[in-house]
Amino acid sequence: MQLKVFLIITLICCLFIHPNHADARHIKKRKIRKLFKHSVILNNHFTGFALYDLDNKKMIYELNDDKYFTPASNTKLFTFYTCLKMLGDSIPALKYVIHHDSLIFWGTGDPSFLHSGLKGTRAFNFLKNSGKKLFFASGNYTSDFYGGGWAWDDYNDYYQAEINELPIEDNVAVLYADKSDSLQIKPAYLKKYLKCDTSYKPQRFRVRRDFVGNTFVYPAMAMPKNFRQEIPWKTSSALTIALLQDTLKDTVRAIQMPLAAEAKTLYDLPADSVYRHMLQPSDNFIAEQLLLVCSSTKFNTLNTDSVINYSTAHFLNDLPDTPQWVDGSGLSRRNLFTPRSMIALLVKILDEVKNDDLVHSLMPTGGVVGTIKTAYKTDNGTPFVWAKTGSLANNYNQSGYIVTRKGKRLAFSFMNNNFTKSSRQLRDEMVRVMTYIHEKW
């Protein structure tokens, strides 16, 4: 009898001294809840948060995770996953047929053609060295030059390049001061459209493009040394042909011809390198064009809505909440996703790639590279967070992966809409919360 009593007392003491896993998890959940409850910064706007245990496959903490948020560039994770499902190891650059002495080619939407960062040259060299008469068959792109809901008054800003079937050099003109402090433009073909306008009087030296055309005007004022500005140009088939001729140093003719059933595909860059360049600096242009590449691969036409609808119906039909998804980059405020759907998407990405390290290498990495390089510090040189950011005016989000000091693999989605404080203040508070989770879990 005494032995039985002793064992009962010992068992009770052990329960208090060594709480089971569920109790430990509950205590930590309370601590996370407390972080949000007592945060002055996170309580003056609409905040959503979801933290998921990738190993035990269960949600750890949720705050408004079933509510819809404007995701901004978190949308690129949807584009990324769709590309993983629809494209292979390399990006299709052109489709073409050869008839006798003629080479007829169609664009696939590939963003890498002479891109400033990606530097895709295989398609360029293929055309230049073909020894054939070149014919560009346009008209396979059937969407608008902007995504649905884009802000038209951002047309002069570098991040809102127009969408088309065969982009060249990022679809962005670079204005810069040369060594003699003379204003130059690249591609040089556009120099004839560069004009001084004495009636244009901005507060500082800036170049402005005409909204409906490619006239670039600059003010009659002193230009700063080392001046540089990037401005998207107005796309058209005529301009595409003119730029091709200028770079290839060869005649390119226009032809009206539907995509031939026997057309072959020319591939260019490895897909991973393109995805990395989309995700780490959050490149809107690459994201939009990659959806066209998916459309070209599946439907032999270039239409953003078609590929979004297909992906939503076939790859994303099991998300907790149906996404409202309208573009590839997240520039549109019509995009709406929930934090718990972002978590489900992050899990899908890992399941598709089956390599955590590879996925991490493609993402912005805290303290190392990309849009969160300066936001987070590494833990004694070791990064612990890999996350896609998303920012628009009054909106800032992060969704990605975190590994704790104890080796716990977590996915998170941290979404903030309609705040009036500075994005820097909000970002720093998010970093404080995520760093706490890394250190304490």
C-alpha positions as CSV (number, residue, x, y, z in Angstrom):
1,M,0.0,0.0,0.0
2,Q,2.8,2.4,0.9
3,L,4.6,1.6,-2.3
4,K,1.4,2.3,-4.3
5,V,1.0,5.7,-2.6
6,F,4.7,6.5,-3.3
7,L,4.3,5.7,-7.0
8,I,1.2,7.9,-7.2
9,I,3.0,10.8,-5.5
10,T,6.0,10.4,-7.8
11,L,3.9,10.3,-10.9
12,I,2.1,13.5,-9.8
13,C,5.5,15.3,-9.2
14,C,6.8,14.2,-12.6
15,L,3.7,15.6,-14.3
16,F,4.4,19.0,-12.7
17,I,8.1,19.0,-13.2
18,H,8.2,17.5,-16.7
19,P,5.1,18.7,-18.6
20,N,4.2,16.7,-21.7
21,H,4.8,18.0,-25.2
22,A,1.2,19.3,-25.6
23,D,1.5,21.3,-22.4
24,A,4.9,22.7,-23.5
25,R,3.4,23.7,-26.9
26,H,0.4,25.3,-25.1
27,I,2.8,27.5,-23.0
28,K,4.7,28.6,-26.0
29,K,1.4,29.3,-27.9
30,R,0.4,31.6,-25.0
31,K,3.8,33.4,-25.3
32,I,3.2,34.0,-29.0
33,R,-0.3,35.3,-28.3
34,K,1.1,37.6,-25.8
35,L,3.6,39.0,-28.3
36,F,0.7,40.1,-30.5
37,K,-1.6,41.2,-27.7
38,H,1.0,43.7,-26.3
39,S,2.4,45.0,-29.5
40,V,1.4,48.6,-30.0
41,I,2.5,48.5,-33.6
42,L,0.6,45.3,-34.6
43,N,-2.7,46.4,-33.0
44,N,-3.5,49.5,-34.9
45,H,-4.3,47.8,-38.2
46,F,-5.4,44.5,-39.7
47,T,-2.9,41.7,-38.9
48,G,-3.0,38.1,-39.8
49,F,-0.6,35.4,-38.7
50,A,-0.2,31.6,-39.1
51,L,2.6,29.5,-37.8
52,Y,2.8,25.8,-38.9
53,D,4.9,22.9,-37.7
54,L,6.2,21.2,-40.9
55,D,7.3,18.1,-39.1
56,N,4.2,17.4,-37.1
57,K,1.9,18.8,-39.8
58,K,-0.2,20.9,-37.5
59,M,-0.9,24.6,-37.0
60,I,0.8,26.1,-33.9
61,Y,-0.8,29.5,-33.8
62,E,-3.4,31.4,-35.8
63,L,-4.5,35.0,-35.8
64,N,-7.1,36.0,-38.4
65,D,-5.7,33.2,-40.5
66,D,-9.0,32.7,-42.3
67,K,-9.4,36.4,-43.3
68,Y,-8.5,37.6,-46.7
69,F,-5.5,40.0,-47.1
70,T,-4.0,42.0,-50.0
71,P,-0.8,39.9,-50.5
72,A,1.2,42.2,-52.7
73,S,4.3,40.3,-53.9
74,N,3.4,37.2,-51.8
75,T,1.5,36.5,-55.0
76,K,4.8,35.5,-56.6
77,L,4.7,32.3,-54.5
78,F,1.5,31.4,-56.4
79,T,3.3,32.1,-59.7
80,F,6.4,30.1,-58.5
81,Y,4.3,27.0,-57.6
82,T,2.4,27.2,-60.9
83,C,5.7,27.2,-62.8
84,L,7.0,24.3,-60.8
85,K,3.9,22.3,-61.9
86,M,3.9,23.4,-65.5
87,L,7.4,24.0,-66.6
88,G,10.5,21.8,-66.8
89,D,14.1,22.3,-65.9
90,S,14.6,25.0,-68.6
91,I,12.5,28.0,-69.8
92,P,11.1,27.9,-73.3
93,A,12.5,30.9,-75.1
94,L,11.0,30.7,-78.6
95,K,8.8,28.5,-80.8
96,Y,9.8,28.3,-84.4
97,V,9.6,26.6,-87.8
98,I,12.0,26.7,-90.7
99,H,10.7,26.8,-94.3
100,H,13.4,26.7,-96.9
101,D,15.3,29.9,-96.4
102,S,13.0,31.4,-93.8
103,L,12.8,31.1,-90.0
104,I,9.5,32.0,-88.5
105,F,9.4,32.5,-84.7
106,W,6.8,33.2,-82.0
107,G,7.4,34.5,-78.5
108,T,6.7,32.4,-75.5
109,G,6.8,35.3,-73.0
110,D,10.3,34.3,-71.8
111,P,11.6,37.2,-69.7
112,S,15.3,36.3,-70.1
113,F,15.9,37.6,-73.7
114,L,18.9,39.9,-73.2
115,H,17.6,40.6,-69.6
116,S,20.0,42.8,-67.6
117,G,20.3,40.3,-64.8
118,L,19.4,36.9,-66.3
119,K,21.4,37.6,-69.5
120,G,19.6,35.0,-71.6
121,T,21.5,34.8,-74.9
122,R,20.6,31.5,-76.5
123,A,17.6,32.7,-78.3
124,F,19.5,35.8,-79.5
125,N,22.3,33.7,-80.8
126,F,19.9,31.3,-82.4
127,L,18.3,34.1,-84.4
128,K,21.6,35.9,-85.2
129,N,23.4,32.8,-86.4
130,S,20.5,31.1,-88.2
131,G,21.5,32.3,-91.7
132,K,17.8,32.5,-92.5
133,K,15.4,35.3,-93.3
134,L,13.8,36.1,-90.0
135,F,10.0,36.5,-89.6
136,F,8.4,37.5,-86.3
137,A,4.8,36.2,-86.0
138,S,3.1,38.4,-83.4
139,G,-0.4,38.3,-82.1
140,N,-0.2,35.2,-79.9
141,Y,-0.5,37.3,-76.7
142,T,-4.1,38.0,-75.9
143,S,-4.1,39.7,-72.5
144,D,-3.6,43.5,-71.8
145,F,-0.3,45.2,-71.4
146,Y,-1.1,45.7,-67.7
147,G,-2.4,43.2,-65.2
148,G,-6.0,43.6,-63.8
149,G,-6.2,46.4,-61.3
150,W,-2.7,47.9,-61.8
151,A,-2.3,51.5,-61.0
152,W,-2.0,53.4,-64.3
153,D,-0.2,56.3,-62.8
154,D,2.8,54.1,-61.9
155,Y,3.5,53.6,-65.6
156,N,6.7,55.7,-65.3
157,D,8.1,53.6,-62.5
158,Y,10.7,50.9,-63.1
159,Y,8.7,48.1,-61.3
160,Q,5.7,48.3,-63.7
161,A,7.1,47.1,-67.0
162,E,4.5,46.3,-69.6
163,I,3.7,42.6,-70.5
164,N,4.2,41.3,-74.0
165,E,5.0,38.1,-76.0
166,L,8.6,38.7,-76.7
167,P,10.2,41.1,-74.1
168,I,13.6,42.5,-74.8
169,E,16.1,43.9,-72.2
170,D,13.5,43.9,-69.3
171,N,11.1,46.1,-71.4
172,V,12.7,49.0,-69.5
173,A,14.7,51.9,-70.8
174,V,17.7,53.0,-68.7
175,L,18.4,56.7,-68.6
176,Y,21.9,57.7,-67.3
177,A,24.6,60.3,-67.3
178,D,27.7,59.4,-69.2
179,K,31.2,60.5,-68.4
180,S,30.7,63.8,-70.1
181,D,27.5,64.4,-68.0
182,S,25.3,64.0,-71.1
183,L,22.0,62.2,-70.8
184,Q,22.0,58.8,-72.5
185,I,19.3,56.1,-73.0
186,K,19.7,52.4,-73.4
187,P,18.7,50.7,-75.7
188,A,20.4,53.3,-77.9
189,Y,17.6,52.9,-80.5
190,L,15.4,54.9,-78.2
191,K,17.6,58.0,-78.3
192,K,15.6,59.6,-81.1
193,Y,12.7,59.7,-78.7
194,L,14.6,61.6,-76.0
195,K,13.6,65.2,-75.8
196,C,14.2,68.3,-73.7
197,D,10.9,70.0,-72.6
198,T,11.2,73.5,-71.1
199,S,7.6,73.4,-69.9
200,Y,8.4,70.3,-67.8
201,K,9.5,71.5,-64.4
202,P,9.7,68.8,-61.8
203,Q,11.2,69.5,-58.3
204,R,14.3,67.5,-59.2
205,F,15.8,66.2,-62.4
206,R,13.6,63.3,-63.6
207,V,12.7,61.9,-67.0
208,R,9.1,61.3,-67.9
209,R,7.7,59.1,-70.6
210,D,4.5,60.0,-72.5
211,F,1.8,57.7,-71.3
212,V,0.6,56.5,-74.7
213,G,3.9,56.6,-76.5
214,N,7.7,56.4,-76.2
215,T,8.6,60.1,-76.1
216,F,11.0,60.5,-73.1
217,V,11.2,64.1,-71.9
218,Y,13.7,65.7,-69.5
219,P,13.7,69.2,-67.9
220,A,15.9,72.1,-68.8
221,M,17.8,71.9,-65.5
222,A,21.2,70.6,-64.3
223,M,21.4,66.9,-64.2
224,P,23.0,65.3,-61.1
225,K,26.2,63.4,-61.5
226,N,25.8,59.6,-61.7
227,F,22.1,60.1,-62.6
228,R,20.3,56.9,-63.4
229,Q,16.6,56.2,-63.9
230,E,14.7,53.2,-65.3
231,I,11.4,53.7,-67.2
232,P,9.3,51.0,-68.8
233,W,8.7,51.6,-72.5
234,K,5.4,51.4,-74.4
235,T,5.4,48.0,-76.0
236,S,4.2,47.2,-79.5
237,S,5.0,44.6,-82.2
238,A,6.6,47.4,-84.3
239,L,8.9,48.3,-81.5
240,T,9.8,44.7,-80.8
241,I,10.8,44.3,-84.4
242,A,12.8,47.5,-84.4
243,L,14.7,46.5,-81.3
244,L,15.4,43.0,-82.7
245,Q,16.8,44.5,-85.9
246,D,18.9,47.0,-83.9
247,T,20.4,44.2,-81.7
248,L,20.6,41.5,-84.3
249,K,21.9,43.8,-87.0
250,D,19.7,42.0,-89.4
251,T,16.3,42.5,-91.0
252,V,13.3,41.1,-89.2
253,R,10.0,41.0,-91.0
254,A,6.5,40.9,-89.6
255,I,4.2,38.1,-90.5
256,Q,0.6,37.3,-89.5
257,M,0.6,33.5,-88.9
258,P,-0.9,31.4,-86.2
259,L,1.4,29.1,-84.2
260,A,2.2,26.1,-86.4
261,A,1.4,22.7,-85.1
262,E,4.9,21.5,-86.0
263,A,6.6,24.4,-84.3
264,K,9.7,23.4,-82.3
265,T,10.7,24.9,-79.0
266,L,14.0,26.5,-78.2
267,Y,15.0,26.4,-74.5
268,D,17.2,28.9,-72.8
269,L,18.1,29.4,-69.1
270,P,17.7,26.9,-66.3
271,A,14.4,27.4,-64.6
272,D,15.9,27.7,-61.1
273,S,18.0,30.7,-62.0
274,V,14.9,32.5,-63.4
275,Y,12.8,31.6,-60.3
276,R,15.6,32.9,-58.0
277,H,15.8,36.2,-59.9
278,M,12.0,36.5,-59.6
279,L,11.8,35.7,-55.8
280,Q,14.9,37.3,-54.2
281,P,14.6,40.9,-55.6
282,S,10.9,40.4,-56.1
283,D,11.0,41.1,-59.9
284,N,7.4,42.0,-61.1
285,F,8.4,41.8,-64.8
286,I,9.7,38.2,-64.5
287,A,6.7,37.0,-62.5
288,E,4.2,38.3,-65.1
289,Q,6.2,36.9,-68.1
290,L,6.5,33.5,-66.4
291,L,2.8,33.1,-66.3
292,L,2.8,33.7,-70.1
293,V,5.5,31.0,-70.5
294,C,3.2,28.6,-68.6
295,S,0.3,29.5,-70.8
296,S,2.5,29.0,-73.9
297,T,3.5,25.6,-72.7
298,K,0.0,24.4,-71.9
299,F,-2.3,26.2,-74.3
300,N,0.0,27.3,-77.2
301,T,-1.3,30.9,-76.6
302,L,-0.2,33.6,-74.2
303,N,-3.0,34.5,-71.8
304,T,-2.6,35.3,-68.1
305,D,-6.2,34.6,-67.1
306,S,-6.2,31.1,-68.7
307,V,-3.2,29.9,-66.8
308,I,-4.4,31.4,-63.5
309,N,-7.7,29.7,-63.9
310,Y,-6.1,26.4,-64.8
311,S,-3.7,26.5,-61.9
312,T,-6.5,27.4,-59.5
313,A,-8.7,24.6,-60.7
314,H,-6.0,21.9,-61.0
315,F,-3.2,22.7,-58.5
316,L,-4.8,24.9,-55.9
317,N,-8.3,23.5,-55.6
318,D,-7.5,22.1,-52.1
319,L,-6.4,25.3,-50.4
320,P,-8.4,26.1,-47.2
321,D,-9.8,29.3,-48.9
322,T,-10.3,29.9,-52.6
323,P,-7.7,32.5,-53.7
324,Q,-8.7,35.6,-55.6
325,W,-5.8,35.7,-57.9
326,V,-5.5,38.1,-60.9
327,D,-1.9,38.7,-61.8
328,G,1.6,37.1,-61.5
329,S,3.4,39.8,-59.5
330,G,1.0,41.1,-56.9
331,L,0.9,44.6,-58.2
332,S,-2.9,44.4,-58.2
333,R,-4.9,45.1,-55.1
334,R,-7.5,42.7,-56.4
335,N,-5.4,39.7,-55.3
336,L,-6.7,38.4,-52.0
337,F,-5.3,35.4,-50.0
338,T,-5.7,34.2,-46.4
339,P,-2.7,33.4,-44.2
340,R,-3.7,29.8,-43.8
341,S,-3.9,29.4,-47.6
342,M,-0.4,30.8,-47.8
343,I,0.7,28.2,-45.4
344,A,-0.9,25.4,-47.5
345,L,0.9,26.8,-50.5
346,L,4.3,26.9,-48.7
347,V,3.8,23.2,-47.8
348,K,2.9,22.4,-51.5
349,I,6.1,24.1,-52.7
350,L,8.2,21.9,-50.3
351,D,6.3,18.8,-51.3
352,E,6.8,19.6,-55.0
353,V,10.6,20.3,-54.8
354,K,11.3,17.7,-52.1
355,N,14.5,19.7,-51.1
356,D,14.4,22.3,-48.4
357,D,17.8,23.6,-49.1
358,L,17.0,24.2,-52.8
359,V,13.8,26.0,-51.9
360,H,15.7,28.1,-49.3
361,S,18.3,29.0,-51.9
362,L,15.7,30.5,-54.2
363,M,14.0,32.6,-51.5
364,P,15.1,35.9,-50.0
365,T,17.3,35.0,-47.0
366,G,17.4,36.9,-43.8
367,G,20.8,38.6,-43.3
368,V,22.1,37.2,-46.6
369,V,20.3,38.1,-49.8
370,G,17.1,39.5,-51.3
371,T,14.4,41.7,-49.9
372,I,15.1,40.6,-46.2
373,K,18.8,40.8,-46.4
374,T,19.0,43.9,-44.1
375,A,15.8,43.1,-42.1
376,Y,17.1,40.1,-40.2
377,K,20.4,39.2,-38.6
378,T,21.9,35.7,-39.0
379,D,22.4,33.6,-35.9
380,N,26.2,33.6,-35.6
381,G,26.5,33.6,-39.3
382,T,23.7,31.0,-39.9
383,P,20.5,32.3,-41.5
384,F,17.2,31.1,-40.0
385,V,14.4,32.7,-42.1
386,W,13.6,32.4,-45.8
387,A,10.6,34.5,-46.8
388,K,8.9,36.2,-49.7
389,T,8.0,39.8,-48.9
390,G,5.0,41.7,-50.2
391,S,4.7,45.4,-50.0
392,L,2.3,48.0,-51.4
393,A,1.4,51.4,-49.8
394,N,-0.1,50.6,-46.3
395,N,0.5,46.8,-46.8
396,Y,3.5,44.7,-45.8
397,N,3.7,40.9,-45.6
398,Q,6.1,38.0,-45.2
399,S,5.5,34.4,-46.0
400,G,8.1,31.6,-45.8
401,Y,10.1,29.3,-43.7
402,I,11.9,29.5,-40.4
403,V,14.2,27.0,-38.5
404,T,14.4,27.5,-34.8
405,R,17.6,27.0,-32.6
406,K,16.2,23.6,-31.6
407,G,15.9,22.6,-35.2
408,K,12.1,23.0,-35.5
409,R,11.0,23.4,-39.2
410,L,8.2,25.9,-39.4
411,A,6.2,27.7,-42.1
412,F,4.7,31.1,-41.4
413,S,2.6,33.8,-43.1
414,F,2.6,37.2,-41.5
415,M,0.2,39.7,-43.2
416,N,-0.4,43.3,-42.5
417,N,-2.9,45.5,-44.3
418,N,-4.2,49.1,-43.8
419,F,-1.5,50.4,-41.5
420,T,-0.5,54.0,-41.3
421,K,2.9,53.8,-39.6
422,S,6.0,53.5,-41.6
423,S,6.8,50.2,-43.3
424,R,10.1,50.1,-41.6
425,Q,8.5,50.2,-38.1
426,L,6.2,47.4,-39.1
427,R,8.9,45.3,-40.6
428,D,11.1,45.7,-37.6
429,E,8.3,44.6,-35.3
430,M,7.7,41.5,-37.5
431,V,11.4,40.7,-37.4
432,R,11.2,41.0,-33.5
433,V,8.4,38.4,-33.4
434,M,10.0,36.0,-35.8
435,T,13.4,36.2,-34.1
436,Y,11.8,35.5,-30.8
437,I,10.2,32.4,-32.2
438,H,13.5,31.3,-33.6
439,E,15.3,31.8,-30.3
440,K,12.7,30.4,-27.9
441,W,11.2,27.5,-29.7
